[in-house]
Amino acid sequence: MYSALDQHFHAKMSNSAGTNLAKTADAICGRDRNNTIATGMLSAKSSRHLLSTRTEWTFKLEIYTCWGAKLAEQSATASTLKDAVTSAVSDYAKSHPANG
């Protein structure tokens, strides 16, 4: 996700997100109040086709403000994990070009 975001925006990483982003957003942003926070959820669905298994990956990107409000959401499904993440981030970047 970081690599995909960094292609469109000035991405930074934080290890202090925890499980409830809305509550920890203030601590993540610190003094940089104009930033946004990106997080995501990945899921996979596999199906059997004759002798092979096919997996579809779905990535749901969520963007939050520094005060914890959800700003945007973008999902994408692809045959690889990387393509699902890259597609969701690219679609978000096209929809929100001013966030760079």
C-alpha positions as a Python dict, from the first residue, in 0.01 Angstrom:
ca = {
    (1, 'M'): (0, 0, 0),
    (2, 'Y'): (283, 239, 86),
    (3, 'S'): (446, 199, -257),
    (4, 'A'): (117, 251, -439),
    (5, 'L'): (34, 562, -234),
    (6, 'D'): (383, 705, -270),
    (7, 'Q'): (348, 701, -650),
    (8, 'H'): (66, 958, -623),
    (9, 'F'): (120, 1132, -290),
    (10, 'H'): (396, 1208, -39),
    (11, 'A'): (342, 899, 176),
    (12, 'K'): (471, 850, 531),
    (13, 'M'): (435, 543, 752),
    (14, 'S'): (325, 522, 1113),
    (15, 'N'): (329, 223, 1343),
    (16, 'S'): (100, 385, 1597),
    (17, 'A'): (-233, 329, 1419),
    (18, 'G'): (-373, 57, 1645),
    (19, 'T'): (-708, -101, 1573),
    (20, 'N'): (-934, 205, 1600),
    (21, 'L'): (-803, 462, 1354),
    (22, 'A'): (-1070, 718, 1437),
    (23, 'K'): (-942, 732, 1797),
    (24, 'T'): (-569, 732, 1716),
    (25, 'A'): (-578, 973, 1419),
    (26, 'D'): (-479, 1272, 1631),
    (27, 'A'): (-167, 1096, 1760),
    (28, 'I'): (-71, 978, 1410),
    (29, 'C'): (-92, 1326, 1255),
    (30, 'G'): (74, 1516, 1537),
    (31, 'R'): (132, 1875, 1425),
    (32, 'D'): (70, 1800, 1056),
    (33, 'R'): (-305, 1869, 1067),
    (34, 'N'): (-343, 1901, 688),
    (35, 'N'): (-246, 1539, 629),
    (36, 'T'): (-479, 1247, 572),
    (37, 'I'): (-445, 890, 695),
    (38, 'A'): (-477, 588, 468),
    (39, 'T'): (-555, 238, 583),
    (40, 'G'): (-694, -66, 412),
    (41, 'M'): (-855, -404, 444),
    (42, 'L'): (-770, -700, 224),
    (43, 'S'): (-988, -1002, 152),
    (44, 'A'): (-953, -1300, -79),
    (45, 'K'): (-1204, -1532, -240),
    (46, 'S'): (-1082, -1856, -393),
    (47, 'S'): (-1272, -2080, -630),
    (48, 'R'): (-1181, -2412, -782),
    (49, 'H'): (-1176, -2452, -1162),
    (50, 'L'): (-1104, -2808, -1278),
    (51, 'L'): (-744, -2869, -1164),
    (52, 'S'): (-659, -2517, -1054),
    (53, 'T'): (-767, -2267, -794),
    (54, 'R'): (-839, -1906, -880),
    (55, 'T'): (-816, -1633, -617),
    (56, 'E'): (-966, -1286, -643),
    (57, 'W'): (-825, -1023, -410),
    (58, 'T'): (-1030, -726, -292),
    (59, 'F'): (-866, -427, -129),
    (60, 'K'): (-1070, -157, 44),
    (61, 'L'): (-876, 167, 90),
    (62, 'E'): (-1006, 405, 358),
    (63, 'I'): (-889, 764, 401),
    (64, 'Y'): (-938, 955, 728),
    (65, 'T'): (-885, 1314, 836),
    (66, 'C'): (-651, 1396, 1124),
    (67, 'W'): (-950, 1437, 1355),
    (68, 'G'): (-1071, 1082, 1280),
    (69, 'A'): (-1354, 1138, 1031),
    (70, 'K'): (-1370, 910, 728),
    (71, 'L'): (-1298, 1118, 420),
    (72, 'A'): (-1315, 861, 140),
    (73, 'E'): (-1330, 494, 53),
    (74, 'Q'): (-1221, 311, -263),
    (75, 'S'): (-1233, -62, -339),
    (76, 'A'): (-1081, -270, -617),
    (77, 'T'): (-1077, -640, -704),
    (78, 'A'): (-804, -811, -908),
    (79, 'S'): (-639, -1147, -964),
    (80, 'T'): (-329, -1046, -765),
    (81, 'L'): (-294, -875, -430),
    (82, 'K'): (-61, -610, -577),
    (83, 'D'): (-303, -529, -860),
    (84, 'A'): (-596, -492, -620),
    (85, 'V'): (-404, -248, -397),
    (86, 'T'): (-256, -54, -690),
    (87, 'S'): (-594, -24, -860),
    (88, 'A'): (-774, 100, -546),
    (89, 'V'): (-503, 359, -479),
    (90, 'S'): (-491, 474, -843),
    (91, 'D'): (-870, 509, -858),
    (92, 'Y'): (-863, 712, -535),
    (93, 'A'): (-583, 934, -670),
    (94, 'K'): (-779, 1003, -991),
    (95, 'S'): (-1087, 1097, -787),
    (96, 'H'): (-889, 1318, -544),
    (97, 'P'): (-601, 1478, -739),
    (98, 'A'): (-573, 1774, -501),
    (99, 'N'): (-473, 1550, -207),
    (100, 'G'): (-113, 1522, -335),
}
